[in-house]
Amino acid sequence: MRRIAGLALLAMVLAAAGCGGGDSEQSESRVVTVTGPHGKLAVKVPKGRPPKGLVIRDLRKGTGPAVRGPKDEIVVNYVNFEFSADHQLYDSWEQEGTSRFLLEETHPGWEIGLKGMREGGLRQLITPPRMEYGSATLVYVIEMVKVRHRS
């Protein structure tokens, strides 16, 4: 029940915030709607060609412990789709549920993009192919559920 309430809150935060921000490279954007059993999420992505570098944008600042290094264990909910005309959805909490990783087990886009993110935060990443496992630029919206520091 707590998870459903958290996801409902996440959907409301994304919709209310419009995923906006002052990033200059994202000043012109389009809204991509991701639909699943827990409702719709509105995610802003830049128009045109994908950015060449990693884009990191906090949608909500967390107040808990921050991700510090590669040995940290993180528990996240996330939406992941391709930066393309059809915005193909790859993974999301709708498909996978809450996911647990060591930061070092993720790809470079997450290793760099999640450092400093605090528990309770919501962050959007746009990761170029060179920081992924494939050939596509991917867009993530990640909710940091838990951070546990390990040595």
FITIMI-660720 format. One record per residue (C-alpha): x, y, z. Coordinates in Angstrom, 1 decimal. Example, Ala and Ser with C-alpha at 12.3 -4.5 7.8 and 13.67 -1.06 7.14 Angstrom:
<atom c1="12.3" c2="-4.5" c3="7.8"/>
<atom c1="13.7" c2="-1.1" c3="7.1"/>
END
This chain:
<atom c1="0.0" c2="0.0" c3="0.0"/>
<atom c1="2.9" c2="2.4" c3="0.9"/>
<atom c1="4.5" c2="1.7" c3="-2.5"/>
<atom c1="1.2" c2="2.5" c3="-4.4"/>
<atom c1="0.9" c2="5.7" c3="-2.4"/>
<atom c1="4.5" c2="6.6" c3="-3.2"/>
<atom c1="4.0" c2="6.0" c3="-6.9"/>
<atom c1="0.8" c2="8.0" c3="-6.9"/>
<atom c1="2.8" c2="10.9" c3="-5.3"/>
<atom c1="5.5" c2="10.5" c3="-7.9"/>
<atom c1="3.0" c2="10.7" c3="-10.7"/>
<atom c1="1.5" c2="13.9" c3="-9.1"/>
<atom c1="4.9" c2="15.5" c3="-8.7"/>
<atom c1="5.8" c2="14.8" c3="-12.3"/>
<atom c1="2.5" c2="16.1" c3="-13.6"/>
<atom c1="2.5" c2="19.2" c3="-11.4"/>
<atom c1="6.1" c2="20.1" c3="-12.0"/>
<atom c1="5.8" c2="19.4" c3="-15.7"/>
<atom c1="9.3" c2="18.1" c3="-15.3"/>
<atom c1="10.3" c2="21.7" c3="-16.0"/>
<atom c1="13.6" c2="23.4" c3="-15.3"/>
<atom c1="15.8" c2="26.1" c3="-16.5"/>
<atom c1="18.3" c2="23.9" c3="-18.5"/>
<atom c1="19.3" c2="26.0" c3="-21.5"/>
<atom c1="19.6" c2="22.9" c3="-23.7"/>
<atom c1="16.1" c2="21.9" c3="-22.7"/>
<atom c1="14.4" c2="25.2" c3="-23.1"/>
<atom c1="12.4" c2="23.9" c3="-26.1"/>
<atom c1="10.9" c2="20.6" c3="-25.1"/>
<atom c1="8.0" c2="18.2" c3="-25.7"/>
<atom c1="6.1" c2="16.2" c3="-23.2"/>
<atom c1="6.2" c2="12.5" c3="-23.4"/>
<atom c1="3.4" c2="10.7" c3="-21.6"/>
<atom c1="4.2" c2="7.2" c3="-20.1"/>
<atom c1="1.1" c2="5.3" c3="-19.1"/>
<atom c1="1.0" c2="2.3" c3="-16.8"/>
<atom c1="-1.2" c2="0.7" c3="-14.2"/>
<atom c1="-0.5" c2="3.5" c3="-11.6"/>
<atom c1="-1.4" c2="6.4" c3="-14.0"/>
<atom c1="0.3" c2="8.7" c3="-16.4"/>
<atom c1="3.7" c2="10.4" c3="-16.0"/>
<atom c1="4.5" c2="13.5" c3="-18.0"/>
<atom c1="8.2" c2="13.8" c3="-18.9"/>
<atom c1="9.7" c2="16.7" c3="-20.7"/>
<atom c1="12.5" c2="15.9" c3="-23.3"/>
<atom c1="14.3" c2="18.3" c3="-25.6"/>
<atom c1="13.0" c2="18.7" c3="-29.2"/>
<atom c1="15.1" c2="17.7" c3="-32.1"/>
<atom c1="18.3" c2="15.7" c3="-31.9"/>
<atom c1="19.3" c2="14.1" c3="-28.6"/>
<atom c1="21.9" c2="16.0" c3="-26.5"/>
<atom c1="25.5" c2="14.7" c3="-27.0"/>
<atom c1="26.4" c2="14.7" c3="-23.3"/>
<atom c1="24.7" c2="13.5" c3="-20.1"/>
<atom c1="21.9" c2="15.7" c3="-18.9"/>
<atom c1="21.1" c2="15.7" c3="-15.2"/>
<atom c1="18.1" c2="17.4" c3="-13.8"/>
<atom c1="16.6" c2="17.3" c3="-10.3"/>
<atom c1="12.8" c2="17.3" c3="-10.3"/>
<atom c1="12.6" c2="17.0" c3="-6.6"/>
<atom c1="15.4" c2="17.3" c3="-4.0"/>
<atom c1="15.6" c2="14.4" c3="-1.5"/>
<atom c1="16.3" c2="14.9" c3="2.2"/>
<atom c1="17.8" c2="11.5" c3="3.0"/>
<atom c1="21.4" c2="10.2" c3="2.6"/>
<atom c1="23.2" c2="11.0" c3="-0.6"/>
<atom c1="24.7" c2="8.6" c3="-3.1"/>
<atom c1="28.5" c2="8.9" c3="-2.5"/>
<atom c1="30.3" c2="6.2" c3="-4.4"/>
<atom c1="30.3" c2="3.0" c3="-6.5"/>
<atom c1="29.8" c2="0.6" c3="-3.5"/>
<atom c1="26.6" c2="2.3" c3="-2.4"/>
<atom c1="23.5" c2="0.2" c3="-2.6"/>
<atom c1="20.6" c2="2.0" c3="-4.1"/>
<atom c1="16.9" c2="1.2" c3="-4.3"/>
<atom c1="15.0" c2="3.0" c3="-7.0"/>
<atom c1="11.8" c2="3.2" c3="-9.0"/>
<atom c1="12.3" c2="4.4" c3="-12.6"/>
<atom c1="10.9" c2="5.0" c3="-16.0"/>
<atom c1="13.2" c2="4.4" c3="-19.0"/>
<atom c1="12.4" c2="5.2" c3="-22.6"/>
<atom c1="14.2" c2="5.8" c3="-25.8"/>
<atom c1="14.9" c2="9.4" c3="-27.0"/>
<atom c1="13.3" c2="8.9" c3="-30.5"/>
<atom c1="10.2" c2="9.7" c3="-32.4"/>
<atom c1="8.2" c2="6.8" c3="-30.9"/>
<atom c1="9.7" c2="7.0" c3="-27.3"/>
<atom c1="9.8" c2="3.3" c3="-26.9"/>
<atom c1="9.4" c2="2.4" c3="-23.2"/>
<atom c1="12.1" c2="-0.1" c3="-22.1"/>
<atom c1="11.7" c2="-0.5" c3="-18.3"/>
<atom c1="9.6" c2="1.1" c3="-15.6"/>
<atom c1="8.3" c2="0.4" c3="-12.1"/>
<atom c1="5.2" c2="-0.7" c3="-14.0"/>
<atom c1="7.1" c2="-3.6" c3="-15.5"/>
<atom c1="9.9" c2="-4.3" c3="-12.9"/>
<atom c1="8.8" c2="-2.9" c3="-9.6"/>
<atom c1="11.4" c2="-1.4" c3="-7.2"/>
<atom c1="14.9" c2="-2.2" c3="-8.3"/>
<atom c1="18.0" c2="-2.7" c3="-6.1"/>
<atom c1="21.6" c2="-2.2" c3="-7.3"/>
<atom c1="25.1" c2="-1.4" c3="-6.2"/>
<atom c1="25.9" c2="1.8" c3="-8.1"/>
<atom c1="29.0" c2="0.1" c3="-9.7"/>
<atom c1="26.7" c2="-2.5" c3="-11.2"/>
<atom c1="24.9" c2="0.1" c3="-13.3"/>
<atom c1="26.1" c2="1.8" c3="-16.5"/>
<atom c1="28.3" c2="5.0" c3="-16.6"/>
<atom c1="25.2" c2="7.3" c3="-17.1"/>
<atom c1="23.8" c2="6.2" c3="-13.8"/>
<atom c1="27.2" c2="6.0" c3="-12.0"/>
<atom c1="27.8" c2="9.7" c3="-12.8"/>
<atom c1="24.2" c2="10.9" c3="-13.0"/>
<atom c1="23.1" c2="9.5" c3="-9.6"/>
<atom c1="26.1" c2="10.7" c3="-7.5"/>
<atom c1="24.9" c2="13.2" c3="-4.9"/>
<atom c1="21.2" c2="12.3" c3="-5.4"/>
<atom c1="19.5" c2="12.0" c3="-2.0"/>
<atom c1="17.0" c2="9.5" c3="-0.8"/>
<atom c1="13.5" c2="10.8" c3="-1.5"/>
<atom c1="14.7" c2="12.7" c3="-4.6"/>
<atom c1="13.4" c2="12.5" c3="-8.2"/>
<atom c1="15.9" c2="13.0" c3="-11.0"/>
<atom c1="15.8" c2="13.0" c3="-14.8"/>
<atom c1="18.8" c2="11.7" c3="-16.7"/>
<atom c1="19.3" c2="11.8" c3="-20.5"/>
<atom c1="22.2" c2="9.4" c3="-21.3"/>
<atom c1="24.0" c2="9.3" c3="-24.6"/>
<atom c1="24.7" c2="5.9" c3="-26.2"/>
<atom c1="28.4" c2="6.0" c3="-25.2"/>
<atom c1="27.2" c2="5.9" c3="-21.5"/>
<atom c1="24.8" c2="3.0" c3="-22.1"/>
<atom c1="24.8" c2="-0.6" c3="-23.2"/>
<atom c1="23.4" c2="0.0" c3="-26.7"/>
<atom c1="23.1" c2="2.5" c3="-29.5"/>
<atom c1="20.2" c2="4.7" c3="-28.3"/>
<atom c1="20.0" c2="7.8" c3="-26.2"/>
<atom c1="17.8" c2="7.0" c3="-23.2"/>
<atom c1="15.7" c2="9.1" c3="-20.9"/>
<atom c1="15.2" c2="8.1" c3="-17.3"/>
<atom c1="13.1" c2="9.5" c3="-14.5"/>
<atom c1="14.4" c2="7.9" c3="-11.2"/>
<atom c1="13.0" c2="8.1" c3="-7.7"/>
<atom c1="15.7" c2="7.3" c3="-5.1"/>
<atom c1="13.9" c2="5.1" c3="-2.5"/>
<atom c1="16.8" c2="4.1" c3="-0.3"/>
<atom c1="20.6" c2="4.7" c3="-0.2"/>
<atom c1="22.8" c2="2.4" c3="1.9"/>
<atom c1="26.5" c2="3.2" c3="2.2"/>
<atom c1="28.9" c2="0.3" c3="2.0"/>
<atom c1="32.7" c2="0.2" c3="2.3"/>
END
